Amino acid sequence: MTAADIAKAVAGGRLSALDATEAALARIKQHDTTLNSFTDVTSDRARARARAIDADIAAGKTVGPLAGVPFAVKNLFDVAGLTTRAGSKINRDLARAKRDATLIERMEAAGAVLVGALNMGEYAYDFTGENVHDGPSRNPHDTTRMSGGSSGGSGSAVGGALVPIALGSDTNGSIRVPSSFCGIFGLKPTYGRLSRARSFPFVASLDHLGPLARSVTDLALAYDAMQGPDADDAACTTTRGLEPTVPLLANPVSDLRIAIAGGHFQSNLFPEAVEAVGRVAKALGATQVVDIPEAARARAAAYVITTTEGASLHLDRLRKRPNDFDPAVRDRLIAGAMVPAPLVDRAQKFRRWYRAQLAEVFKSVDVLLAPATPCTAPKLGQVTFKLDGVELPVRANIGIHTQPISFIGLPVVAVPVPLEPLPIGVQIITAPWREDIALRVAYALERMGVVAAPSPKRL
């Protein structure tokens, strides 16, 4: 059942929230030994929450739009009573969180039921879904393959239908990459749209939080529930009120100016990525190709900002406990600590220029289409692949088409194209604060049958 189906059944008295929760817990118990998507299952909390929802319904009280819907969160979200491990060994020594992250509070205020915390790449510095401390989260369509990162457990849990909705984070592509590899929908909202309060950071100037789901309606339901200003996150917008998207999903898209991102976004691709973008563009009647100026340079600048801000955040941990890091993460953070300050200054100045250039692009188009990943999910442990005939590291290049977008905080919906044998995602990119347009386009594609979250065949 989708989240929308569960909520409707629970609100209508045809399904209890407790039964919906027990079904999710049973599926987690049955299949997560294979997928390794969860690091913590909050069974007692979930059952108590579900019983409270059922009691409210019995008393005739109004329940929220996500009534009884099980969900889970990447383990960098604070969950009251759990240690916020952020995929690391070091954080396990921290005190347990005393309060939930803002987005968990808002999901539960809408009636959702938290069932656990999810595996992730260490400190979110990852595109693979592999974790040296907790093991890799696995792709539900082929468990020998990557789930994508760093929200790998979120992608695996939703792609494997353990929960209908999960929350993740996206700094350089960490919602969109797992969505692509695991064949699900993911939303990276505009930078500052959703609160990051009480979540463990990676790169404060690039970090976004958002939902992953098996349908566009579910994605929009979760997104709408989590909107709103929050004084506990200085980056969270205070100038925009609630802007619900669910009522707009079925609006026509024929009036939208939709183009295909050219240049950088049409290179470094496997055939399956080309096919996926082609199918989406054809369904939408998009033929115009728009070059995104200096997108490759934007990716390089995003790397500079990522590695230096990340190094600054972790500098004390690097000095005191270097051997407790994933060596791949540690080495990149150490390298970031040695990047000269003038390069960081130039990256930030370029960022302002690049944002202005994209603002000009969105004066003539409403939507840009681009690949989410250069390929379908690689094998677990795969070190290199060939892009345009050049042997390149997998870990560093999975996000080659996502980084130039999150670099300036644009909203994106990743939609799954159900190719055989594995799905792959396409990015629907819009101007800042126009998540409604991206979700409308995704919904239209879903109704046309062009995009869909395939059922996991291996579970």
C-alpha positions in Angstrom: 0.0 0.0 0.0 1.1 3.6 -0.7 1.3 6.1 2.2 -1.8 7.7 0.7 -3.7 4.4 0.7 -2.7 3.6 4.3 -3.7 7.1 5.6 -7.1 6.9 3.8 -7.8 3.4 5.2 -6.7 4.3 8.7 -8.7 7.6 8.7 -11.7 5.7 7.4 -11.5 3.0 10.0 -10.8 0.2 7.5 -7.3 -0.4 8.9 -5.9 0.3 12.3 -2.6 2.3 12.6 -1.3 -0.5 14.8 -2.0 -3.1 12.0 -0.2 -0.9 9.5 2.7 -0.5 11.9 2.9 -4.2 12.6 2.9 -5.0 8.9 5.9 -2.7 8.4 7.8 -4.1 11.4 7.1 -7.6 10.1 8.5 -6.8 6.7 11.5 -5.2 8.2 12.2 -8.3 10.3 11.7 -10.5 7.3 13.8 -8.7 4.7 16.2 -6.3 6.4 18.7 -9.1 7.2 19.2 -9.1 3.4 18.9 -5.3 2.7 20.7 -4.0 5.8 18.9 -0.7 5.5 18.0 -0.2 9.2 20.5 0.4 12.0 17.8 0.9 14.7 14.2 -0.3 14.7 12.0 1.6 17.2 9.3 -1.0 17.7 8.1 0.0 21.1 7.9 3.7 20.2 6.1 2.9 16.9 3.5 0.7 18.6 2.8 3.3 21.2 2.4 6.0 18.6 0.1 3.8 16.5 -2.1 3.0 19.5 -2.4 6.7 20.3 -3.6 7.4 16.7 -6.2 4.6 16.9 -7.4 6.0 20.2 -7.8 9.4 18.6 -9.8 8.0 15.7 -12.0 6.0 18.2 -12.6 9.3 20.0 -13.7 11.0 16.8 -10.7 13.3 16.7 -9.3 14.6 13.4 -6.1 12.7 12.3 -3.5 14.1 9.9 -2.9 13.3 6.2 -0.3 10.7 7.0 -2.4 8.9 9.7 -0.8 5.5 10.5 1.9 5.7 7.8 5.1 4.0 8.8 8.3 6.0 8.0 12.0 5.8 8.8 14.9 8.3 8.8 18.5 8.4 7.9 20.5 8.0 11.1 21.8 11.5 11.0 18.4 12.7 12.2 18.1 13.1 15.9 15.6 10.5 17.3 14.8 10.9 21.0 16.4 8.0 22.9 18.9 7.1 20.2 22.4 8.1 19.6 22.7 10.1 16.3 25.5 8.0 14.7 25.6 9.7 11.3 27.0 6.5 9.9 30.1 6.8 12.0 31.9 4.9 14.8 32.9 8.0 16.6 29.4 9.4 17.1 28.3 6.2 18.9 30.0 7.7 22.0 27.6 10.7 22.0 24.8 11.0 24.5 21.4 9.9 23.3 19.2 12.5 21.6 16.7 14.2 23.9 14.4 15.5 21.2 13.4 14.4 17.7 14.6 16.4 14.6 12.1 19.0 13.5 11.1 17.0 10.4 10.3 13.9 12.5 8.1 16.0 14.8 6.3 17.4 11.7 5.8 14.0 10.1 4.3 12.6 13.4 2.1 15.7 13.8 0.7 14.7 10.4 0.0 11.2 11.8 3.0 9.3 10.6 4.7 6.6 12.7 8.4 6.4 13.0 9.7 2.8 12.9 13.5 3.3 12.9 16.7 4.9 11.8 18.5 4.0 8.6 22.0 3.0 7.4 24.1 5.6 5.6 27.6 6.5 4.3 29.9 7.7 7.1 29.2 11.4 7.9 27.2 11.6 4.6 30.5 11.7 2.5 29.5 8.9 0.2 27.6 8.1 -3.0 27.7 4.3 -2.8 25.7 3.2 0.3 28.6 1.3 1.7 29.5 1.7 5.3 32.6 0.1 6.9 31.0 0.1 10.4 27.5 -1.2 9.7 28.0 -2.9 6.3 26.5 -1.8 3.0 22.8 -1.2 2.5 21.9 -3.3 -0.5 19.9 -2.6 -3.7 16.5 -4.3 -3.5 16.5 -5.0 -7.2 19.9 -6.8 -7.1 21.4 -7.3 -3.7 24.9 -7.6 -5.1 24.7 -3.9 -6.2 24.9 -0.5 -4.5 21.9 1.2 -3.0 23.6 4.6 -3.6 24.5 7.1 -1.0 24.8 8.7 1.3 21.1 8.0 2.0 21.6 4.4 1.1 19.4 2.9 3.8 16.6 5.3 2.9 16.8 4.2 -0.7 17.0 0.5 0.1 14.1 0.6 2.7 11.7 2.4 0.3 12.9 0.6 -2.8 12.4 -2.7 -0.9 8.9 -1.6 0.2 9.8 -1.9 3.9 8.3 1.5 4.5 6.5 3.8 2.0 8.4 6.9 3.0 11.9 7.6 4.3 13.7 10.8 5.0 17.3 11.5 3.8 19.8 14.2 3.3 21.2 15.6 0.1 24.4 17.6 0.0 25.7 16.7 -3.5 23.2 14.1 -4.6 22.5 11.9 -1.6 18.7 11.7 -2.1 18.8 11.6 -5.9 21.5 8.9 -6.2 19.7 6.3 -4.0 16.4 7.2 -5.7 18.0 6.5 -9.1 19.7 3.2 -8.1 16.8 1.9 -6.0 14.0 2.9 -8.5 12.0 5.3 -6.3 11.0 9.0 -6.2 13.1 11.5 -4.2 12.7 15.2 -3.6 15.7 17.5 -2.9 13.8 20.8 -2.0 15.1 24.3 -2.4 18.0 25.1 -0.1 16.4 26.5 3.1 12.9 25.2 2.4 12.8 22.4 5.0 14.3 22.6 8.5 17.6 20.8 9.2 17.3 21.4 13.0 18.6 18.5 15.1 20.2 16.6 12.3 24.0 16.0 12.1 25.5 18.3 9.4 28.0 17.7 6.7 28.3 20.9 4.7 26.1 23.6 6.1 26.0 25.7 3.0 25.0 22.7 0.8 22.9 20.4 3.1 19.3 19.7 2.3 16.8 17.3 4.0 13.9 15.7 2.1 11.7 12.7 1.5 12.0 9.5 -0.6 8.8 7.6 -1.6 7.3 5.0 -3.9 4.8 7.4 -5.5 4.7 11.1 -6.3 1.6 11.6 -4.1 3.4 10.1 -1.1 6.4 12.3 -1.8 4.2 15.4 -1.9 2.3 14.4 1.2 5.5 14.1 3.2 6.9 17.3 1.7 3.8 19.3 2.5 3.7 18.0 6.1 7.3 19.1 6.7 7.1 22.7 5.4 7.3 25.8 7.6 9.8 28.1 9.2 11.9 27.0 12.1 13.9 29.3 14.3 16.2 26.3 15.2 17.7 26.3 11.6 19.1 29.7 10.6 19.0 28.7 6.9 15.3 27.8 7.0 13.2 30.4 5.1 11.1 32.8 7.1 9.9 34.7 4.0 7.7 32.0 2.5 4.6 30.5 4.1 3.2 27.0 3.6 2.8 26.2 -0.1 0.9 22.9 -0.4 1.7 20.9 -3.5 -0.8 18.0 -3.2 -3.8 20.0 -4.4 -1.7 21.0 -7.5 -0.4 17.6 -8.6 -3.1 16.9 -11.2 -2.8 20.4 -12.8 -1.9 20.1 -16.5 1.8 20.4 -17.6 1.0 21.4 -21.2 1.7 25.0 -20.4 5.1 24.4 -19.0 8.3 25.2 -20.9 10.3 22.0 -20.6 13.9 21.6 -21.9 16.7 19.1 -21.8 19.9 20.1 -20.1 22.7 20.0 -22.6 26.5 20.2 -22.5 27.9 18.6 -19.3 24.6 16.8 -18.8 24.8 14.9 -22.1 28.3 13.5 -21.6 29.7 10.9 -19.2 26.7 8.7 -19.6 26.0 5.0 -20.0 23.4 4.1 -22.6 20.7 3.4 -19.9 21.0 7.0 -18.7 20.6 8.4 -22.2 17.6 6.1 -22.7 15.9 7.2 -19.5 16.2 10.9 -20.3 15.0 10.3 -23.8 11.9 8.5 -22.6 11.0 11.3 -20.2 11.7 14.0 -22.8 9.6 12.2 -25.4 6.6 11.8 -23.1 6.7 15.4 -22.2 7.2 16.6 -25.8 10.5 18.3 -24.8 12.9 18.8 -27.7 14.7 22.0 -26.8 18.2 21.5 -25.5 19.5 24.3 -23.2 23.2 24.4 -22.3 24.0 25.0 -18.7 27.0 27.4 -18.6 30.1 26.1 -16.8 28.3 23.1 -15.2 31.5 21.1 -15.0 33.2 24.0 -13.2 30.3 24.2 -10.8 30.9 20.5 -10.0 34.5 21.3 -9.3 33.6 24.2 -7.1 31.1 22.1 -5.2 33.9 19.6 -4.5 36.1 22.4 -3.1 33.4 23.7 -0.8 32.3 20.2 0.3 35.8 19.0 1.2 36.8 22.2 3.0 33.6 22.7 5.0 33.5 19.0 5.8 37.2 19.1 7.0 36.5 22.1 9.2 33.6 20.4 10.8 35.6 17.2 11.6 39.0 18.7 12.3 39.0 17.9 16.0 37.8 14.3 15.4 40.5 13.9 12.7 43.2 14.9 15.2 41.9 12.9 18.1 40.5 9.7 16.5 41.8 9.3 12.9 41.8 5.5 13.0 38.1 5.4 13.8 37.1 7.0 10.5 36.4 5.1 7.3 39.8 5.5 5.7 38.3 6.7 2.4 36.3 9.4 4.3 39.3 10.3 6.5 41.6 10.8 3.6 39.3 13.1 1.7 38.7 15.2 4.8 42.4 15.5 5.5 42.9 16.6 1.9 40.1 19.2 2.4 41.9 20.6 5.4 44.9 21.4 3.2 43.0 23.2 0.4 44.4 26.8 0.1 42.0 29.5 1.2 42.1 31.4 -2.2 40.6 28.4 -3.9 37.7 28.4 -1.5 37.2 32.1 -2.0 37.1 31.6 -5.8 34.7 28.7 -5.5 32.3 30.9 -3.5 32.6 33.8 -5.9 31.9 31.4 -8.8 28.9 30.1 -7.0 27.3 33.5 -7.0 28.0 33.9 -10.7 26.6 30.4 -11.5 23.4 31.1 -9.5 22.8 34.2 -11.6 23.4 32.3 -14.8 20.8 29.7 -13.9 18.4 32.4 -12.9 18.6 33.7 -16.5 18.0 30.2 -17.8 14.8 29.9 -15.8 13.5 33.1 -17.3 12.9 31.1 -20.6 12.2 27.6 -19.3 10.2 26.2 -16.4 11.8 22.7 -16.2 15.1 21.2 -17.0 15.6 17.4 -17.5 18.9 15.8 -16.7 20.2 12.3 -15.8 20.3 11.6 -12.1 23.2 9.1 -12.3 25.5 8.2 -15.2 24.5 4.5 -14.9 22.4 2.0 -13.1 23.6 0.7 -9.7 27.3 -0.6 -9.9 28.3 -3.7 -8.1 29.1 -3.5 -4.4 32.8 -2.9 -4.0 33.2 -1.8 -7.6 36.1 0.7 -7.7 36.1 2.1 -11.3 33.9 2.4 -14.3 34.4 3.9 -17.8 32.8 7.2 -18.6 33.3 8.4 -22.2 36.0 5.9 -22.6 38.0 7.0 -19.5 38.5 4.8 -16.5 37.3 6.8 -13.5 36.7 6.1 -9.8 33.1 5.1 -9.1 32.8 6.7 -5.7 33.8 10.2 -6.8 31.8 10.2 -10.1 28.4 8.8 -9.3 27.3 12.4 -8.5 28.7 13.9 -11.7 25.2 15.2 -12.8 23.7 16.0 -9.3 26.5 18.2 -7.9 26.1 21.1 -10.3 22.4 21.4 -9.2 22.6 21.2 -5.4 25.6 23.5 -5.6 23.1 26.4 -5.9 20.2 24.8 -4.0 17.7 24.2 -6.8 14.7 22.0 -6.2 14.8 18.6 -7.9 12.5 15.6 -8.1 14.3 12.4 -9.1 11.9 10.1 -11.0 12.6 6.4 -11.6 12.5 5.0 -15.1 11.8 1.2 -14.8 14.3 -0.1 -17.3 15.3 -3.8 -17.3 17.2 -5.2 -15.6 17.6 -2.2 -13.3 15.8 1.2 -12.9 17.6 4.5 -13.3 16.5 8.1 -12.4 16.0 11.3 -14.2 16.2 14.8 -12.5 13.3 17.2 -12.9 14.9 20.5 -12.0 13.0 23.8 -11.5 13.7 27.3 -10.3 14.0 28.0 -6.6 10.8 27.5 -4.6 9.0 25.8 -7.5 8.8 22.3 -6.0 5.2 22.4 -7.1 6.2 22.4 -10.7 8.7 19.6 -10.4 6.1 17.4 -8.5 3.4 18.2 -11.2 5.7 17.0 -13.9 6.6 13.9 -12.0 2.9 13.2 -11.3 2.1 13.6 -15.0 4.9 11.2 -16.0 3.7 8.7 -13.3 0.1 8.8 -14.7 1.5 8.2 -18.2 3.3 5.1 -16.9 6.7 6.5 -18.0 8.1 6.5 -14.5 7.2 4.2 -11.7 8.8 2.5 -8.6 9.2 -1.1 -9.7 8.4 -3.9 -7.2 11.6 -5.5 -5.7 12.0 -8.8 -7.5 14.6 -10.2 -5.1 12.6 -10.0 -1.9 
